[in-house]
Amino acid sequence: MRHLLTAALCLLTLPATAGTRAVVQDHALPRVAGFAQAAQALDAAAAQDCRADTLRPAYQATFDAWMGLSHLGLGPLEEDGRALTIAFWPDSRGLVGRTVQRLRAEEDAAVDRPERFAEVSIAGRGLFALERLLYEPDNDGNGEYTCRLAQAIAGDLSRLAQEIETAWRTDFADQLLNAGAEGNSRFLTAREASQALYTALVTGLEFTADQRLGRPMGRFDAPRPQVAEARRSGRPLRNVILSLEALRDLALALADQPIPETEAAFATALQTARALDDPLLAGVADPSGRLRVEVLKNRIEETRAAAAREIGTALGVSVGFNATDGD
């Protein structure tokens, strides 16, 4: 009995798995740094020239960087609602449009004080609020207040991105790498750390299938291409591809053994997505176009199932609670 108890105690203090270490060092930290750098560049660009056509390249680069990170919806992204503030989508009630319209109509003075703008509704901040300013036909970005609003949003994004990077580097990375250590109340065992990262992988795949594709698909008799993610900035399919690429990299880092079935499934899903040639997913309104998107959705679901068999089983973990649960 004493030997069994000793073995159990040792299991509680096992060091981070090779997969967890690889995710932290090779996947998460470079991506939070990349997002912080892109958001800082967007902030600098807005300060120099806030016209819509000038800001769009920096905006697209920042959104690209966010897609490389957004699946890690735990820890610093989850805390203080940062992820939802950065990307308030799905927006089923149209809150972003109404909030941005109100800010512009009232010329809310919060745009001139970063500490006050940080208290503005999350529907009026982040990538989707800025998208309204840069890509709506009647918002050319040349109005004096619209310029200040764009600058405020860009500055707020840069602040959030810096907070995320700082939190990962100074605290959260260590919590994952030292799961089970004395004083680590977030991850009591190495398995809990693995489970959190595995949950991020699986829920990321589910979000891409069910939301990024499923929402614009709607029902067969009622497709909804107009609700596709980041449609105004031309990003619906791009976001799917970038998300799949990021999730593939997460899977490869997390697995500490060969995962040929999962790799093949990711390759098939990405090949299907890249061949779709439907940037806005507008084809869901046509039966043949919808079928092609449905095939892609199925490929992503098959990838999730493969990851469960190869990665989840090998790690001895299942999907835990995630901040996106219930969306």
Steps between C-alpha positions, in 0.01 A plus 500: 500500500785739586654442156169573328460822698854607414436432129178701510675795662773487237240515225366823647837669465614372161665772291324637196464257214716551194185604317410769752853636491499508120163678492618767743844563354449440129131578448346732757779741590598581138135557412419732790814695411396516136155629586643763734738618228224514236265691730775743590567560130128560444497753785802679353345504154174645634686773684683597183215478247153384600345490153327173425696407189827567683407298808361193325835319446595533868149393598522188285840413644367538853200279424735241346707500819185468709390194304830339588426548869125512556465123552700527823192631679628424848692688763591854389256497207213386718574733791324837508312399184798590282426254218139612471606864503753442223255303285133546588361233272255334452293813536150358462327821613698744289647675804824601328327704231266671744774576750735647241213704357417633847861591574523695176160667541568611857870572440577331829796674663630166631698466178743763626576323828630142481397420856142605423492328162597176675160523673302537175279206406707221346272521194653841430859382528723245336544371147135495402430855611803617306385297201183711492704817477739373234268304273146636527418695181383809690792496746798612295707582808552863399268654759682661791315306766512174305876548483524540878275198550720287274807615690333417832408149384850439365657622823266284706586194289870565549452527876304174515757321287782623724312386810457154350866468409615624840267263683617203295869578543499596867246259642283272289780320316658409833166375632468261206863387518492451876162337539474326833771709663444646844295818477365426150128513565405518131647169382525242776651230277682474169191328362290809575737712294483251213123490525473879480708510182318202350169673576626808315578281198165322489285805573696696240409241238139498616480880486632509146259229385190608691538878500731612220332258257179397670364848563514624138373161382187539714226266388474365148189713440641800685875550440658803668816604315457852637596384850835346400790603721675821389305509173546874455877468498491197267627252757246213548691228315839646591410473868405136454832422332711691750315338788558153359869573447537622859309204640710258296813654649351472849418132441852424378653675800267342755544144379816338629466207259426463127144596404472391134120482497463850643765644269328344198163634614638852539663478157171394342303773677750768397510376143120512489494852643765637266320355198168655596561829316220674689662773716172624649332157525225656292459167321297365792201673341528264201437123539826397334700761688339398826595138433866595461496691830325209666773267375758730660304502825497120497874491440557716806273280709697197382818678608360553847409133524849397387658727760281345769615151404870575463574793731232485767541126548879518515492782755227330699285813495159609378347838427455718805317826556578777253404865493312449172274232646137596464550742208 
